Amino acid sequence: MEVKIIKIFNFRFILDLYNLIHNPPSDLSVEKRLVKITENDEELIKNHYSEYNRQMVLLKRIYSSVAHEFNADQPINDLYHSVLAKVNQCRRSVALQTPKIILLGYPGAGKHTQANLLAKKYGLIPVDCGQLILREIANRSSVGNIMKTYVQKNIPVPDAIVSEVVKNRLNEIDCITYGWILVGYPRTRQQAELLSSHKVYPTRVILMDVHQSCASERLSGRRMDPITGIRFHTAFESVEDVCISQRALQRPNDEENAIGPKLSRFTANRDDIIEYYDPYVVKVHADRDIHTVYEEIETAIVNPLPRFNFVK
């Protein structure tokens, strides 16, 4: 009897389950000998589904105070991290806290898009480091004149100068009152340390994670019409006016020979910045549609930070 049980156990242990759509076998011979599980009969599935719906009505009422729904129509790994983040989430504090958010990610990850969406809904002040530098130069301030000499020579402005400009902007009354979203800075651990020396501390650091090839595709397809100022993407947006599509230009920074170095710089500094700002970092999968990414960022900002960080 014992031998028979062991044989049955071993037989069940080596069985592999496949889904012909989501998890097909790599070996064609395996696929040919697959058999359908009897429990997956269409009529049985319908009965199970009906029973599930009936029971869930009562279960939702019983656990309404602690229940949380997840969208299971996504990759298993993404679903796992969403559930894990929820399980490790601390209770929400009723204390008021001004949002101070840093968006990190590859160029082309969608940081400016998300910053503008958050600003529109919550009244947060979007702060773009590159625009700050241009504003100071346009205002012909003393620090702007200094930065102008570097910009004209296509030389990076020293970190000490940039961090001072960023600090001054974040200490203006609108940022103090409504909160801020910082984009484009810091890009290195040294810059992050300089911000801390100016007592600039974020409440959240959102890592907008995309594959490097995805970021490259987003950057290389960006175009702008020099007459109307209309911006679009050759792969994701269609332009009805043929004249606009024909005269649209690509920014020099979005050309192929410029994209590679930009992406490499972020890759080289990514881990150091994440390590410095841990445990304030929340990873968001930014290779999905704009609104799905926005909802995940919004959740990360509104809810307390998880007790354990799983960024890597």
Backbone bond lengths (Angstrom), bond angles and torsions (degrees), N, CA, C in turn:
res aa  C-N    CA-C-N  psi(-1)  N-CA   C-N-CA  omega(-1)  CA-C   N-CA-C  phi
1 M - - - 1.471 - - 1.527 110.57 -
2 E 1.326 115.69 -41.61 1.467 120.16 -178.60 1.521 110.88 -64.36
3 V 1.340 116.12 -41.17 1.463 121.02 179.30 1.521 110.34 -62.72
4 K 1.315 116.12 -41.75 1.466 120.90 -179.81 1.523 110.83 -62.35
5 I 1.321 117.18 -42.71 1.469 121.26 179.48 1.522 110.38 -63.49
6 I 1.337 115.91 -42.47 1.469 119.96 179.54 1.517 110.16 -62.58
7 K 1.330 116.61 -41.84 1.464 119.96 179.45 1.525 111.24 -62.72
8 I 1.329 115.72 -43.35 1.468 119.93 178.72 1.520 110.05 -62.73
9 F 1.320 116.64 -43.84 1.472 120.77 -179.88 1.524 110.50 -61.20
10 N 1.343 115.81 -46.37 1.460 119.69 -179.09 1.520 110.99 -64.29
11 F 1.313 116.67 -37.41 1.462 120.69 179.19 1.522 110.83 -63.28
12 R 1.323 116.42 -43.74 1.458 120.56 179.98 1.523 111.16 -69.21
13 F 1.303 116.31 -32.33 1.465 120.63 -175.96 1.520 111.81 -65.37
14 I 1.341 116.93 -34.26 1.456 119.28 -174.85 1.528 112.79 -89.58
15 L 1.315 118.01 -2.85 1.456 119.69 178.22 1.524 110.68 -67.32
16 D 1.326 116.41 134.98 1.462 121.66 176.82 1.523 108.94 -111.11
17 L 1.322 115.90 136.72 1.456 121.19 177.88 1.522 109.51 -102.20
18 Y 1.329 116.01 137.40 1.457 120.99 -179.81 1.517 109.98 -130.84
19 N 1.329 114.58 156.52 1.454 121.89 169.55 1.519 106.18 -122.97
20 L 1.318 116.81 123.31 1.464 120.23 -172.71 1.521 113.12 -63.32
21 I 1.332 117.14 -19.53 1.467 120.49 -179.96 1.524 111.12 -97.55
22 H 1.338 116.53 -51.09 1.461 120.46 -172.20 1.526 113.97 -95.01
23 N 1.337 116.93 -25.27 1.463 119.31 -177.17 1.529 110.37 -145.08
24 P 1.334 117.93 62.51 1.462 120.33 -178.45 1.532 110.91 -74.09
25 P 1.334 118.08 151.50 1.468 119.90 177.30 1.521 110.75 -69.54
26 S 1.314 116.00 145.32 1.470 120.28 179.68 1.526 111.50 -77.09
27 D 1.319 116.42 -24.26 1.467 122.02 -179.44 1.529 109.31 -91.80
28 L 1.337 116.56 121.89 1.463 121.26 -177.74 1.526 111.56 -63.55
29 S 1.328 117.13 -34.76 1.470 120.09 179.59 1.525 111.23 -65.14
30 V 1.333 116.24 -34.03 1.463 120.28 176.66 1.517 110.08 -66.95
31 E 1.341 116.07 -42.43 1.465 120.39 -179.12 1.529 111.26 -62.04
32 K 1.329 116.92 -36.17 1.460 120.40 -177.82 1.527 112.55 -68.10
33 R 1.326 117.33 -29.42 1.460 118.88 -177.26 1.534 113.70 -99.56
34 L 1.322 116.43 9.29 1.462 119.65 178.29 1.526 110.71 -65.34
35 V 1.306 116.01 145.27 1.465 121.61 175.77 1.520 108.91 -122.81
36 K 1.301 115.71 147.87 1.458 120.71 -179.06 1.521 110.20 -77.26
37 I 1.326 116.15 136.19 1.460 121.06 178.23 1.523 108.66 -70.88
38 T 1.324 115.71 129.92 1.473 119.44 -176.50 1.519 112.08 -62.86
39 E 1.344 116.34 -30.53 1.468 119.43 179.40 1.525 112.10 -67.87
40 N 1.342 116.15 -13.39 1.459 120.28 -178.68 1.521 112.65 -95.78
41 D 1.306 116.43 17.21 1.457 120.38 175.18 1.527 109.36 -58.69
42 E 1.318 116.04 139.18 1.467 120.94 -173.49 1.527 112.45 -56.59
43 E 1.321 116.73 -41.04 1.463 119.87 -179.00 1.530 110.85 -68.04
44 L 1.331 116.18 -39.04 1.468 120.10 178.11 1.524 111.21 -65.40
45 I 1.327 115.23 -39.74 1.470 119.47 179.15 1.525 110.57 -62.01
46 K 1.327 116.06 -42.43 1.468 119.96 178.54 1.521 111.01 -61.65
47 N 1.327 116.17 -41.28 1.465 120.11 179.45 1.527 111.30 -65.55
48 H 1.338 115.79 -43.41 1.469 120.08 178.44 1.531 110.62 -62.13
49 Y 1.320 115.57 -41.24 1.464 120.30 -178.35 1.531 111.01 -65.96
50 S 1.329 115.77 -41.37 1.469 119.77 178.24 1.525 110.80 -64.09
51 E 1.325 116.16 -42.69 1.464 120.62 178.75 1.531 110.59 -63.76
52 Y 1.325 115.50 -40.72 1.473 120.38 178.29 1.527 110.80 -59.98
53 N 1.313 116.90 -46.90 1.469 120.77 -179.48 1.525 111.99 -62.28
54 R 1.331 116.61 -38.38 1.467 120.07 179.04 1.527 110.93 -65.42
55 Q 1.311 116.53 -44.53 1.464 120.46 -177.73 1.529 112.01 -70.95
56 M 1.337 116.52 -33.47 1.463 119.97 -175.37 1.521 112.67 -67.43
57 V 1.318 117.66 -28.16 1.470 120.66 178.09 1.518 110.14 -58.01
58 L 1.332 116.18 -47.09 1.468 121.00 -179.52 1.525 111.39 -73.42
59 L 1.335 117.05 -41.48 1.470 120.69 -178.21 1.527 111.81 -62.96
60 K 1.332 116.45 -37.58 1.465 119.79 178.47 1.518 111.36 -64.05
61 R 1.334 115.99 -37.28 1.470 119.63 178.24 1.528 110.67 -67.56
62 I 1.330 115.98 -43.44 1.466 120.33 -177.54 1.527 111.09 -63.32
63 Y 1.338 116.51 -42.90 1.466 120.97 -174.89 1.531 112.88 -105.16
64 S 1.323 116.59 23.82 1.469 120.24 -174.97 1.528 113.15 -59.08
65 S 1.324 117.32 -31.06 1.468 120.13 -176.60 1.526 112.96 -76.60
66 V 1.322 117.00 -18.47 1.471 119.44 -176.44 1.531 112.85 -125.93
67 A 1.326 116.96 -6.00 1.468 119.83 -176.00 1.526 111.23 -74.93
68 H 1.325 114.98 149.75 1.466 121.04 176.30 1.522 108.39 -144.02
69 E 1.318 116.95 131.20 1.461 121.50 -178.39 1.525 110.56 -95.92
70 F 1.335 115.87 143.95 1.457 122.57 176.91 1.522 109.23 -124.20
71 N 1.313 115.34 145.99 1.457 120.42 174.29 1.526 108.17 -79.54
72 A 1.330 117.00 108.41 1.463 121.26 -176.80 1.520 112.49 -85.27
73 D 1.323 117.20 -0.94 1.462 121.05 179.43 1.525 109.08 -87.85
74 Q 1.318 116.53 62.67 1.461 123.56 -179.85 1.522 107.89 -155.86
75 P 1.341 117.67 166.00 1.471 119.38 179.12 1.525 111.75 -53.48
76 I 1.326 116.18 143.29 1.469 121.16 -175.86 1.518 111.51 -57.32
77 N 1.330 117.33 -40.06 1.464 120.20 -178.52 1.525 111.30 -64.29
78 D 1.343 116.73 -39.47 1.467 120.55 177.56 1.527 110.54 -65.27
79 L 1.339 115.83 -42.67 1.466 120.25 178.81 1.527 110.39 -62.38
80 Y 1.315 116.24 -41.47 1.470 121.17 179.63 1.520 111.06 -59.03
81 H 1.339 117.12 -46.85 1.461 120.36 -178.60 1.535 111.61 -68.08
82 S 1.331 117.19 -32.78 1.465 119.85 177.07 1.524 110.70 -65.36
83 V 1.333 116.03 -44.88 1.468 120.43 178.84 1.523 110.29 -66.07
84 L 1.337 116.34 -41.80 1.461 120.77 -179.01 1.520 111.29 -62.12
85 A 1.335 116.21 -41.96 1.466 119.94 179.10 1.521 111.13 -63.59
86 K 1.340 116.19 -38.33 1.466 120.02 179.53 1.523 111.20 -67.74
87 V 1.319 116.71 -42.14 1.466 121.15 -179.08 1.527 111.06 -62.56
88 N 1.331 116.13 -37.06 1.463 120.59 -176.40 1.526 113.15 -91.13
89 Q 1.317 116.63 9.25 1.462 120.60 -176.47 1.526 111.13 -79.42
90 C 1.325 115.07 136.30 1.464 119.89 177.10 1.530 109.71 -79.30
91 R 1.328 116.46 166.34 1.457 120.42 175.72 1.522 110.14 -65.49
92 R 1.331 115.39 144.23 1.457 119.78 179.89 1.520 110.40 -73.47
93 S 1.328 114.72 133.77 1.461 119.88 178.70 1.526 109.78 -84.66
94 V 1.343 116.01 145.53 1.464 120.13 178.02 1.525 110.72 -86.89
95 A 1.326 117.05 -4.90 1.464 120.53 179.98 1.526 109.91 -70.12
96 L 1.325 116.29 139.79 1.455 121.30 179.30 1.526 109.89 -74.57
97 Q 1.327 116.17 138.57 1.454 120.94 179.30 1.522 108.94 -143.51
98 T 1.320 116.31 127.12 1.459 120.55 179.39 1.524 109.20 -74.29
99 P 1.335 118.12 124.50 1.468 120.08 -178.94 1.529 111.59 -65.19
100 K 1.308 115.54 131.73 1.469 122.43 175.32 1.522 105.98 -132.34
101 I 1.318 115.37 101.29 1.465 120.65 -166.91 1.522 111.09 -117.86
102 I 1.311 115.99 134.99 1.462 122.36 171.92 1.524 107.75 -112.06
103 L 1.322 116.66 128.22 1.461 121.60 176.02 1.522 109.03 -101.22
104 L 1.316 116.52 121.20 1.461 122.63 177.47 1.523 109.50 -111.81
105 G 1.324 116.22 153.52 1.458 119.54 176.71 1.511 110.87 156.94
106 Y 1.322 115.10 166.13 1.458 120.54 176.41 1.526 110.85 -57.26
107 P 1.324 118.35 150.72 1.460 119.29 165.30 1.530 107.99 -56.11
108 G 1.321 116.70 131.32 1.458 119.87 -176.87 1.514 113.73 94.27
109 A 1.333 117.54 0.53 1.470 120.37 179.86 1.521 111.96 -75.34
110 G 1.344 117.46 -16.67 1.466 120.94 179.66 1.513 113.80 101.79
111 K 1.322 117.02 23.26 1.472 120.85 -176.49 1.525 112.05 -63.42
112 H 1.322 117.45 -45.43 1.469 120.11 -178.99 1.528 111.16 -65.55
113 T 1.319 116.62 -39.80 1.467 120.78 178.49 1.520 110.79 -59.84
114 Q 1.325 116.65 -47.67 1.464 120.67 -178.75 1.524 111.64 -69.13
115 A 1.326 117.20 -36.52 1.468 120.41 178.08 1.523 110.44 -61.71
116 N 1.325 116.53 -41.56 1.467 120.10 179.83 1.529 111.95 -68.39
117 L 1.333 117.34 -37.07 1.467 120.39 177.62 1.525 111.09 -65.08
118 L 1.323 117.00 -42.84 1.466 121.11 178.52 1.520 111.20 -66.63
119 A 1.322 115.79 -38.94 1.464 120.13 178.97 1.524 110.72 -63.77
120 K 1.331 115.79 -39.52 1.466 120.35 -178.12 1.522 111.45 -66.96
121 K 1.329 117.54 -39.77 1.466 120.36 -176.27 1.526 112.59 -82.09
122 Y 1.329 116.98 -41.95 1.463 120.11 -171.66 1.524 114.18 -107.38
123 G 1.332 116.86 -2.74 1.458 118.86 179.26 1.514 114.01 75.27
124 L 1.337 117.20 13.67 1.461 120.41 177.59 1.524 110.24 -69.08
125 I 1.320 115.93 154.35 1.463 120.76 -178.05 1.526 109.62 -95.44
126 P 1.348 118.03 113.99 1.464 119.42 176.91 1.525 110.38 -76.25
127 V 1.310 117.02 129.21 1.465 121.97 -178.48 1.526 108.15 -121.84
128 D 1.328 115.52 112.40 1.464 122.52 -179.70 1.521 108.40 -102.36
129 C 1.323 116.98 119.95 1.465 120.89 -176.41 1.526 111.77 -59.45
130 G 1.333 116.96 -43.39 1.463 119.95 179.86 1.516 112.17 -62.05
131 Q 1.336 116.52 -41.51 1.460 120.50 178.34 1.523 111.72 -67.21
132 L 1.326 116.79 -33.08 1.467 120.21 177.21 1.519 111.01 -61.60
133 I 1.321 115.71 -44.39 1.469 120.33 179.63 1.523 110.43 -61.93
134 L 1.338 116.34 -45.54 1.468 120.03 179.67 1.523 111.35 -64.53
135 R 1.331 117.01 -35.86 1.470 120.51 179.19 1.517 110.94 -64.73
136 E 1.327 116.28 -44.14 1.465 119.85 179.39 1.522 111.20 -63.63
137 I 1.326 116.37 -38.89 1.468 120.26 178.32 1.522 110.27 -65.97
138 A 1.347 116.65 -43.53 1.466 120.85 179.73 1.521 111.71 -64.42
139 N 1.344 117.05 -34.96 1.472 121.20 179.31 1.526 112.68 -77.27
140 R 1.328 116.22 -8.67 1.470 122.34 179.31 1.526 112.04 56.25
141 S 1.322 114.50 37.15 1.464 119.01 175.60 1.525 108.82 -72.90
142 S 1.320 116.04 168.50 1.467 119.22 -178.37 1.528 110.91 -61.47
143 V 1.333 116.53 -43.87 1.458 119.09 178.85 1.523 110.68 -71.25
144 G 1.352 116.48 -30.33 1.458 120.48 177.10 1.514 111.84 -65.17
145 N 1.321 116.77 -39.92 1.468 120.81 178.26 1.525 111.04 -65.13
146 I 1.320 115.95 -36.21 1.467 119.51 177.79 1.531 110.09 -66.66
147 M 1.345 116.10 -45.04 1.463 120.01 -178.97 1.521 111.58 -66.74
148 K 1.322 116.60 -30.69 1.466 121.08 -178.51 1.520 111.55 -59.67
149 T 1.329 116.35 -38.16 1.473 119.76 -179.25 1.529 111.05 -63.71
150 Y 1.317 116.28 -35.29 1.469 119.64 178.53 1.523 110.89 -73.94
151 V 1.334 116.43 -43.67 1.465 121.03 -177.82 1.523 110.92 -62.99
152 Q 1.339 116.82 -42.33 1.464 120.61 -179.43 1.528 112.14 -63.01
153 K 1.316 116.04 -31.20 1.469 120.64 179.33 1.528 112.21 -91.34
154 N 1.352 115.48 3.88 1.467 121.53 -179.21 1.527 111.59 58.41
155 I 1.338 114.53 40.70 1.463 122.05 178.44 1.529 108.02 -112.83
156 P 1.329 118.61 136.61 1.472 120.29 178.93 1.525 111.49 -58.05
157 V 1.326 116.16 135.73 1.462 121.06 176.87 1.530 107.82 -69.31
158 P 1.333 118.85 135.19 1.471 121.11 -179.39 1.524 112.39 -53.15
159 D 1.326 115.55 142.58 1.463 121.59 -177.35 1.523 112.44 -57.90
160 A 1.327 116.76 -37.88 1.465 120.34 -177.54 1.523 111.21 -61.08
161 I 1.342 116.44 -38.03 1.468 120.83 -179.72 1.527 110.19 -72.08
162 V 1.334 116.39 -46.65 1.469 120.68 -177.65 1.527 110.96 -63.10
163 S 1.321 116.75 -43.64 1.467 119.82 -178.82 1.522 111.41 -63.04
164 E 1.320 116.83 -34.39 1.466 120.89 177.41 1.527 110.34 -66.29
165 V 1.334 116.45 -42.58 1.466 121.32 179.06 1.533 110.32 -64.11
166 V 1.329 116.61 -44.26 1.465 120.94 179.33 1.521 110.59 -63.00
167 K 1.324 116.15 -44.55 1.462 120.51 179.94 1.520 111.28 -59.14
168 N 1.330 116.55 -45.58 1.471 120.66 -179.68 1.523 111.22 -61.00
169 R 1.350 116.51 -39.75 1.473 119.22 -179.60 1.526 110.92 -67.86
170 L 1.317 117.12 -41.80 1.465 120.46 -178.16 1.522 112.29 -70.88
171 N 1.315 116.70 -16.99 1.466 121.04 178.07 1.527 112.95 -94.77
172 E 1.343 116.78 3.45 1.462 119.70 175.44 1.529 109.10 -73.40
173 I 1.327 115.82 158.23 1.464 121.76 -168.62 1.523 113.27 -60.48
174 D 1.350 118.24 -36.12 1.468 119.18 -178.08 1.531 111.54 -67.77
175 C 1.337 116.79 -39.65 1.466 120.12 178.49 1.526 111.29 -68.22
176 I 1.330 116.33 -38.90 1.463 120.52 179.27 1.525 110.53 -65.93
177 T 1.332 116.13 -38.72 1.468 120.81 -175.77 1.525 112.88 -76.83
178 Y 1.332 116.79 -47.14 1.464 120.47 -171.21 1.534 114.11 -103.13
179 G 1.322 117.40 -14.40 1.455 120.15 -174.85 1.519 110.95 93.34
180 W 1.323 116.53 166.81 1.463 119.35 -174.94 1.528 112.39 -140.86
181 I 1.340 114.16 160.32 1.467 122.64 173.89 1.524 106.88 -126.54
182 L 1.302 117.49 113.79 1.463 122.17 -176.37 1.528 110.25 -96.32
183 V 1.339 115.34 126.73 1.467 121.78 -179.22 1.531 109.15 -123.39
184 G 1.320 116.86 137.09 1.460 120.92 175.38 1.514 114.62 87.23
185 Y 1.316 117.38 4.93 1.462 121.55 -179.48 1.522 108.17 -164.54
186 P 1.324 118.24 137.76 1.468 128.60 -0.34 1.530 111.74 -80.98
187 R 1.323 114.68 157.84 1.463 120.50 177.77 1.525 112.21 -112.61
188 T 1.330 116.34 -11.22 1.458 121.20 177.90 1.527 109.32 -135.61
189 R 1.320 115.82 165.27 1.463 120.12 177.78 1.525 110.19 -64.21
190 Q 1.339 117.01 -37.77 1.463 120.38 179.72 1.527 110.76 -60.57
191 Q 1.326 116.87 -41.62 1.461 120.20 178.21 1.529 110.66 -65.61
192 A 1.321 117.27 -38.46 1.468 120.83 177.52 1.525 110.43 -63.41
193 E 1.313 116.62 -40.17 1.467 120.68 178.57 1.526 111.16 -65.73
194 L 1.330 116.62 -36.86 1.466 120.12 177.52 1.526 110.99 -64.46
195 L 1.336 116.68 -40.66 1.468 119.77 177.06 1.527 110.38 -61.16
196 S 1.314 116.39 -42.77 1.465 120.01 178.98 1.524 111.32 -63.65
197 S 1.331 116.41 -35.61 1.466 119.37 178.16 1.521 111.29 -65.61
198 H 1.345 116.24 -23.64 1.470 121.44 175.77 1.530 111.32 -91.94
199 K 1.348 116.15 10.18 1.470 122.50 179.84 1.531 112.23 63.21
200 V 1.315 115.89 35.66 1.468 121.93 173.70 1.525 107.30 -101.32
201 Y 1.335 115.84 107.34 1.462 121.40 -176.77 1.533 109.49 -122.65
202 P 1.329 118.10 122.37 1.470 120.32 178.00 1.522 111.59 -76.15
203 T 1.334 115.34 152.74 1.467 120.23 171.72 1.525 110.73 -90.85
204 R 1.325 116.93 -22.17 1.461 122.79 174.73 1.524 109.12 -145.48
205 V 1.332 115.23 143.82 1.463 122.09 170.25 1.522 106.01 -123.27
206 I 1.324 116.11 110.75 1.465 121.34 -176.39 1.524 109.20 -95.83
207 L 1.323 116.37 116.26 1.460 121.13 175.70 1.525 108.36 -91.52
208 M 1.336 116.43 107.44 1.460 121.58 178.69 1.527 108.02 -86.06
209 D 1.313 114.89 97.46 1.460 121.65 -169.80 1.527 111.37 -90.71
210 V 1.322 116.27 120.58 1.466 122.20 173.11 1.525 107.90 -135.30
211 H 1.326 115.63 156.76 1.457 119.44 175.78 1.526 108.79 -69.65
212 Q 1.318 116.43 147.56 1.462 120.75 -177.02 1.525 111.82 -58.60
213 S 1.325 117.67 -37.50 1.464 120.92 179.86 1.524 111.19 -65.99
214 C 1.341 116.75 -34.84 1.466 121.49 177.63 1.522 110.36 -66.26
215 A 1.332 116.78 -44.16 1.465 120.99 178.57 1.522 110.56 -62.66
216 S 1.323 116.60 -40.50 1.465 120.95 179.65 1.525 111.26 -63.29
217 E 1.340 116.79 -41.88 1.468 121.20 178.98 1.525 111.20 -64.02
218 R 1.327 116.54 -40.93 1.463 120.17 179.73 1.524 111.37 -64.46
219 L 1.322 116.86 -39.86 1.466 120.31 -178.07 1.525 111.69 -72.23
220 S 1.323 116.98 -44.95 1.467 120.53 -174.35 1.521 112.82 -67.74
221 G 1.340 117.78 -21.55 1.465 120.32 -178.57 1.511 115.06 -93.65
222 R 1.333 117.97 0.37 1.470 120.44 -178.03 1.534 110.60 -75.75
223 R 1.327 115.30 136.34 1.462 121.28 179.17 1.532 109.82 -137.78
224 M 1.350 115.96 157.35 1.460 120.98 176.92 1.519 109.61 -141.32
225 D 1.329 115.63 135.43 1.463 121.50 176.32 1.527 108.32 -80.88
226 P 1.331 118.88 119.65 1.468 121.15 -176.71 1.523 114.20 -67.30
227 I 1.328 117.96 -17.15 1.471 120.93 -177.97 1.526 111.40 -92.43
228 T 1.326 116.74 -52.17 1.472 120.15 -176.59 1.530 113.04 -91.09
229 G 1.328 116.79 -18.53 1.460 120.11 -177.27 1.520 113.09 81.15
230 I 1.333 117.40 4.01 1.467 121.44 -179.75 1.528 109.88 -65.83
231 R 1.336 115.48 132.40 1.461 121.36 177.62 1.528 109.19 -110.22
232 F 1.321 116.56 142.03 1.461 120.48 177.99 1.522 109.33 -155.83
233 H 1.327 114.61 172.07 1.465 120.88 179.01 1.520 108.46 -118.93
234 T 1.305 116.66 131.72 1.464 120.98 -174.51 1.527 112.83 -63.33
235 A 1.324 117.92 -27.83 1.468 120.88 -177.10 1.519 113.15 -95.74
236 F 1.336 117.59 -29.12 1.468 120.65 -171.30 1.524 114.07 -108.12
237 E 1.330 118.02 -16.45 1.463 120.51 -176.64 1.526 109.94 -132.91
238 S 1.313 116.24 136.19 1.463 120.75 177.58 1.525 109.83 -100.96
239 V 1.318 116.04 139.12 1.462 121.85 178.89 1.522 108.22 -109.26
240 E 1.327 116.04 120.67 1.469 120.22 -176.40 1.523 111.60 -69.79
241 D 1.329 117.17 -35.86 1.460 120.97 -178.89 1.529 109.77 -77.86
242 V 1.328 116.69 113.11 1.465 121.56 -177.88 1.522 110.97 -63.33
243 C 1.328 116.94 -36.25 1.469 120.93 -179.23 1.527 111.26 -60.79
244 I 1.331 115.90 -40.40 1.467 120.05 179.93 1.522 110.59 -64.69
245 S 1.329 116.25 -45.79 1.467 119.54 -178.54 1.526 111.71 -64.95
246 Q 1.341 116.84 -30.71 1.465 120.20 -178.45 1.527 112.76 -77.10
247 R 1.339 116.90 -35.70 1.466 118.67 -177.23 1.533 113.20 -96.58
248 A 1.334 116.64 -2.14 1.468 120.01 -179.69 1.525 110.57 -61.40
249 L 1.312 115.15 144.02 1.460 121.81 -176.66 1.525 111.26 -115.30
250 Q 1.305 114.57 154.73 1.462 121.60 174.37 1.524 108.95 -102.08
251 R 1.326 116.31 132.67 1.457 119.76 178.37 1.524 109.66 -64.64
252 P 1.326 117.73 143.66 1.473 120.08 177.77 1.526 112.31 -55.33
253 N 1.344 116.73 -34.85 1.471 120.22 -179.50 1.525 112.99 -69.19
254 D 1.347 116.29 -16.00 1.460 120.12 -179.31 1.526 112.38 -99.71
255 E 1.325 116.46 3.10 1.460 119.61 177.57 1.525 110.14 -74.31
256 E 1.316 115.49 155.77 1.469 120.76 -171.60 1.525 112.93 -57.25
257 N 1.333 117.00 -39.87 1.467 119.07 -177.40 1.523 112.88 -71.56
258 A 1.347 117.46 -15.16 1.470 120.85 179.15 1.523 111.93 -98.13
259 I 1.333 116.83 -23.94 1.466 120.38 -176.18 1.525 111.67 -67.57
260 G 1.331 116.10 -45.88 1.462 120.97 -176.59 1.522 114.13 -52.97
261 P 1.339 118.16 -53.08 1.472 119.84 179.61 1.527 113.16 -60.83
262 K 1.351 117.59 -36.95 1.472 120.11 179.62 1.525 111.05 -63.88
263 L 1.317 115.76 -44.98 1.461 119.62 -179.85 1.528 111.20 -67.15
264 S 1.323 115.83 -37.95 1.471 119.75 -179.77 1.522 111.44 -65.40
265 R 1.325 116.81 -36.74 1.470 119.82 179.70 1.527 110.91 -63.48
266 F 1.337 115.72 -42.05 1.465 117.87 178.90 1.524 110.67 -65.79
267 T 1.331 116.74 -42.94 1.464 120.80 179.14 1.524 111.18 -57.77
268 A 1.334 116.14 -41.38 1.465 120.88 -177.03 1.527 112.38 -65.79
269 N 1.340 117.12 -30.17 1.469 120.81 -174.93 1.526 113.97 -105.28
270 R 1.318 116.74 -7.85 1.472 121.77 -173.03 1.524 113.08 -54.58
271 D 1.310 117.23 -55.05 1.467 120.76 -173.95 1.526 112.15 -64.40
272 D 1.338 116.83 -36.72 1.469 120.12 -179.66 1.529 111.48 -64.73
273 I 1.333 116.67 -42.07 1.471 119.90 -179.80 1.528 110.30 -67.82
274 I 1.332 116.31 -42.91 1.466 120.22 179.10 1.524 110.51 -60.71
275 E 1.323 115.82 -43.61 1.466 119.76 179.45 1.526 111.03 -62.79
276 Y 1.333 116.09 -38.97 1.463 119.80 -177.81 1.530 111.41 -66.37
277 Y 1.336 116.46 -41.45 1.467 120.20 -175.62 1.535 113.80 -91.24
278 D 1.323 117.55 -1.77 1.459 119.16 175.11 1.529 108.57 -60.37
279 P 1.340 121.01 135.74 1.470 128.91 12.33 1.524 113.80 -102.93
280 Y 1.327 118.85 30.19 1.466 121.11 -178.94 1.530 112.46 -89.26
281 V 1.333 116.37 -2.61 1.462 120.77 -175.07 1.527 110.90 -84.59
282 V 1.329 115.20 132.58 1.467 121.90 173.22 1.524 107.39 -124.20
283 K 1.309 116.12 124.87 1.464 121.05 -178.65 1.516 110.72 -87.55
284 V 1.335 115.63 131.81 1.464 122.22 178.74 1.524 108.20 -124.68
285 H 1.318 116.72 131.79 1.469 120.82 178.06 1.532 108.55 -78.07
286 A 1.325 115.91 104.53 1.465 121.04 -171.54 1.521 113.59 -96.40
287 D 1.336 117.50 12.36 1.464 119.55 179.08 1.526 112.20 -92.19
288 R 1.338 115.99 14.73 1.470 121.37 178.53 1.524 109.81 -104.74
289 D 1.337 116.59 -175.48 1.458 119.27 -177.43 1.531 110.36 -66.76
290 I 1.329 115.89 157.62 1.467 123.04 -171.73 1.521 112.22 -54.82
291 H 1.336 117.32 -45.21 1.465 120.24 -173.26 1.530 112.11 -73.06
292 T 1.325 117.38 -33.53 1.467 120.09 176.20 1.521 110.41 -65.94
293 V 1.332 116.15 -42.68 1.469 120.96 177.53 1.523 110.14 -63.31
294 Y 1.334 115.79 -42.33 1.470 120.26 179.86 1.529 111.39 -60.36
295 E 1.329 116.40 -44.05 1.468 120.30 -179.55 1.522 111.39 -62.08
296 E 1.331 116.24 -38.24 1.468 119.34 -179.95 1.528 110.90 -69.74
297 I 1.336 116.73 -39.33 1.467 120.11 177.22 1.521 109.99 -65.54
298 E 1.321 116.23 -42.74 1.464 121.10 179.37 1.528 110.55 -59.04
299 T 1.326 116.74 -43.50 1.464 121.03 177.82 1.518 111.18 -61.89
300 A 1.331 116.33 -41.21 1.464 120.74 -179.47 1.520 111.93 -65.27
301 I 1.328 116.61 -31.04 1.464 120.77 -178.38 1.526 111.27 -80.76
302 V 1.326 116.44 -42.85 1.463 121.32 -174.63 1.522 112.05 -74.04
303 N 1.335 116.70 -41.26 1.463 120.44 -175.54 1.526 111.87 -85.12
304 P 1.332 116.88 157.56 1.471 120.23 177.20 1.520 111.14 -63.57
305 L 1.322 115.85 156.81 1.453 120.41 176.84 1.525 109.91 -67.52
306 P 1.346 117.36 146.10 1.468 119.65 176.73 1.520 111.05 -65.50
307 R 1.340 115.34 155.79 1.467 119.96 -179.88 1.520 111.42 -67.65
308 F 1.336 116.31 -29.05 1.455 120.61 179.44 1.516 107.98 -126.15
309 N 1.324 116.16 145.08 1.458 120.67 -177.45 1.522 109.96 -102.21
310 F 1.354 115.97 133.68 1.455 120.65 -179.14 1.526 109.20 -126.97
311 V 1.341 117.02 54.63 1.461 121.13 -176.03 1.513 111.14 -76.06
312 K 1.315 117.63 -38.28 1.463 120.47 -170.48 1.514 111.34 -69.13
